[in-house]
Amino acid sequence: MPRGLGEDYYRAEHTVPVSSGHFGKHQCHGRALTSWVPCKGYRSAVAQFTPKVRRLLSDYLTDVVLREIDALFEDNGVELGPPQPDSHDPSERRERGRRHLATLDLNNPSDHAKLVAVYSDLMQEIGQQKEGGAYYDLAPLRAKWKNTLETAGFKVDPWSFVVTDPARPPSLGFAADALAALSDPSAILDHLARLGDTVESDPRLAVSTAKALIESTAKCVLSARGVTYTKADKVPALVNRAQESLGLAAKAASAEDGSLRRVLQSLVTLAQNVTEIRNQVGVDHGAESVPTWLRPRHARLVVGAAQVWCQLMLETLGDPSAPWRAGDVEGRIH
């Protein structure tokens, strides 16, 4: 079962007519199809990659060459996974698509957004072309894609044909190069996934997670730089030491870079304030009363602040030309 469908789906095998071809003349044929069908009563506020939506992609890939299939997914950050053989579907091209899909966890907002982007690229290609191969009229295919996606809860822009999930906020994430600098980015990815899910639905939890993201990032940086820390170290101390280890302490800016010095100092203050807000409204401290003033807009502000600090730290850690790599943590900031 693809990750992200959960127990609300059951396995169903049946034979369906499948339209093959890629902008060329479509020929229908029957084949066995294994799909995951929503159980009765299942409901979700977010758009769903239903079996019908997934078949759109599978059918589309039938006549697309392998290198273009790889490019479609990799351009949207979806890697190639292990072989995914299916005795009911021997198509090498559809199997290539399954290999990419197998790397996604649709419970993760970032992965969900990546697959939405894949569908968006294809919908734009279908929608913006007048004719396909051999002057095939794309209007029926365009209508099929648009209707299927909108029925599943996605939004298709009538002019640009861009596909979005209106129920999900923009996903949070960092550049792949930044995360590649970490030997184990799982804690960072876990926090990002929780933030994407909770800013709107549970802003107090989002604030707590934002503070946890800063703490995990600081610890990851210190570990990568070989700097020890203890469980007793508080977040402000971790933040200061992490910035110092990468030459990002305010004192590392030269005297003539007064503005840069102030910006670097404000980063420390930014991270510290996230911790203070979490202490006031977070869910991981016993409180005598529940703060009622906190709204999603406040959570977005706090999460954005945490992301700014973490992004700079991870990008500096992963930058092959950063001064700290030459041991110049006290030198000029680049």
N, C-alpha and C positions, 0 to 999 in steps of 0.2 A: 504494500500500500504506500502511495506517495506520502511523505511526511506532511503533516498539516491538515489531513482530512479527518483524523481522529476516529473515535468510536461511533460517530454519527453517520458512518457510511458502511454499506455492506457490499460484498463482491457480487457482481452480476455478469454472466457471460451470455452473449446472444449474438446473432448474426444480423448485421445491418447493411444497407446499401451505402457504399462509400464512394464519394466523388473523387476521382484521382485527377492529377494534372496540375500544372502550375501556369495559369494564364493561357493554357492551350485548350484544345477541345476536350471537354470532360467526358469521361466514360464511366458509367456506374457499374459496380460489380459487388457481389456479396462477400463478406469475410467475417470470420469470428472476431468478436471484440470483447475484451475484458475491460470492464469499467467499474467505477466506484460510485454507487448511487446513494443519494441522501436518504436516510431513514425517515419514515413518516413522522411528521411533527417537527423535523429539524428546521430551525430558523437562524439566520444570522444577519446582523446589520450590515456587514461588509459584503462587497461583491464576491461571488463564488466562482471558482474555476470548476464548474460543473462538468460532468462527462460530455455534455454537448459542446461546451466551450473548448474542452481539451481536444475533442475530435476535429474542431476547426483547424487547430494547429497540426494535428497528425495528418489530416488530409492534405493540408497545404504543403507539407514536407515531402510528399510522395515523389514529385518530379523536380525537387531542388537538389542541386549537386551538393556533395558532402561539405566541401569547403565553404559554400554559402550558408549551409546550416550552422556550421561552427561559427562563422562570422556573425550570424544573426544573434546567437546566444552570447558569444564572447563580447560582442560590442555592448551588451547590456549587463556584463559582469557575471554571466552564468558559465561556470566551468564545465569541462567534459568529465563525466563520471565513469564508473566501471561499466563493463558490458551489461546490457539489459535484454537478454534473449527472451523471445516470446514465441512459443510453439504455434500460436494462432496467427502470428503476424511476422513472416520472415523478411519483410522489407528492411533492407540495410539502412535506408534513409530515415524511416520512422524509428528504427532502433537507435539511430544517432540522436534523434530528438529525445528519446527516452533517457539516454545516457546523460544528457544535459539536465533534464528535468529531475533526475534522481538526486542531483546535488542540492536541490532546493528544499527548504523547510517552510512551507507556506504559513506556519504559525509565526514565523519571523517576519516582521513588517518589512525589513530590508529585502528579503527574498521574495515576498509577495510583490513588492514594488518592481523588482527586476523582471518578474514574469509579466506583470502588467505592461512594462516597457517593451517586451518582446511582442506582445499582441499589438501594442500601439504602432510599432514599426511596420508590422505586416498590414494592419488596417490602413495606415497611411499609403502604403504601396498600392494596395488594392483600390483605395478610394480615390487616389489622385491620378490614376491612369485611366485613359478613355477606353483603351482596347488592350487585350492581351495578345498572346501569340496567335498567329493566323487570324488576326482581327476578331478574336473571340470577344463577345460582348461581356464586359465585367459587371454590368448592372445587377444581374441576379446574384452573383457571388458577393458583391458589395452589400446588397440588401440582406443576404443571409448572415454575413458576418455582423453587420450592424444590429440586426434584430436579435441575434443570439446573444451578443455581448450585453445589449441593453436589458434583455430579459433576465440575465444573470446578475444584474445590478451595476454593471459598468456604465460609464458615460462615454459616448462617442460624439466628439465635436462635429457638427454638421458641415463645417467648412474645411477644417484642417484634418479631420478624421483621427485626431489624437484621442487615445483611449486612456481614461483615468478611472480610479475608484473613488467616487465622491465621499464614501464613508470613512476613508482612511486619510489621516493627515499625512503630509509629506514625510517620508521615512527619514530617520536619522542615520548618519553613518560617517565614516572617515575614509579618506583616500586609501586605496589598497596598499600603496607604497608605505603609508604610515603604519598600518597594521602588520605589514610584512616584517617590520623591524622587531616585532615581539615574537618570542619563541612560543608563547601560548596566549593568543588574543581572546580566548574563550570568555573570560570574565568581562572584557570590554564589550564583546558582541552580545553577551547576555544582558548587560545593562542597556545597551542601545535598543534591543528588542523590547525590553520592558518599557522603556521610555516611549517608544512608538505606539505602544498599546494603551498607555495610561494617562498621557497628558490631557486628553479630553474626558476620559471616563473616570479617572481617579487622580486629580491633580496633587493631592497630598502624597500619594505614593510616588508620583512622578518627581516631586521635590526630593523625597528621600532617595530615590534612585539616582538623581542628578548628583547628589553628594557622594553616593557610593561610586559613581563613575569617576569622579575626581580622585577619590581615594585609591581606587584600583589603578587608575592611570599613573598616579604618583608612585605607587608601589612597583608597578611594572617598569617604570623608567629607572627607579633606584636599583632594582634587581639587574636590569640590563647594563647599568653603569657600574655594577659591583659595589654599590653602597648599601650597607646594612641598615636595617630598621627593626624596631620591635613592635609587638602588639600594643604596647602602651603609648606609642607615638600618636599624637593627635594630628588631625588633617592639616591644620595650618603649618605645623612643623614639617610634615611630609611634603607639602606644596613648596615651601621655601627650599628644602633640601633638593627636591627634584629639579627646580629651576636652576639652582646653583650647579647641579651636576651636569647640566647641559649648557652652562654659560649664559643662562637667561635671567640671572639675578640682576636687579637694577644696578648694582654696583659694577657689573661687568660692562655697562655702557660707558663710553668715553665721556670726558667732561663736556665736550662740545655737543654731545648728543643728549641735551637736556630733555627734549620731548620724548625720545626713545626711553630714557631712564624712567620718566614718569609713567609711560605706557606699561613698561615691565613691572613697575611697582603696583600699578593698578590691577594687573593680572593676579598678583598675590591677594590683593584686597577683594577682587572679584570672587576668587575661589573661597576665601574665608567667609564672605557674606553668604555664599550658597550654603555653607555649613551652618551659619547662624540661623538662616531662614528654616533650614531643615529642623533645627532644634526647636523652633517655634511651632511648626505645623506638621512635621513629619509623622509617619505612622509607627515608627520604630522606637518611640519613647512613650512611656505611660503618661497620659495627661488627664487632668481633672475635668477638662471640657474639650469639645471639638471646635476648632477654629472654623467659623462660618464665612469668613470674608474671602477665603481663597477660591479663586476661579481658574479655569483653564488658561486664561491670558497670563495670570501670574506664574503658573507652572511653565508656560512657554518661555517666559522671561528668564526664569531660573535655569531651565534646561538649556536655553541658548547661551547663557553665561558659562555654564559648565562645558558646553561643547566648544566654545571659543578657547578656553584654557587647555582642554584635552587635545584639541586639534593641533594647537601650536606645539605642545609637548611631544606628541607622537610624530608629527612631521619633522621636527628638529631631530628627534632620535633617529628617524629613518633617513635623514638627509646625508648622502655620502660625502658632501663637501662641508658639513657643519664644522665649525672650529673645534668643538669638543673632541672630534675624532683625532685631531692632531695634538690633543692635550691642552689646547688653548681655551680652557673654560673661563679664564680671567681676561681674555682678550676681547677684541671687537666683536660686536654682535653682527651676524650676517643673516 
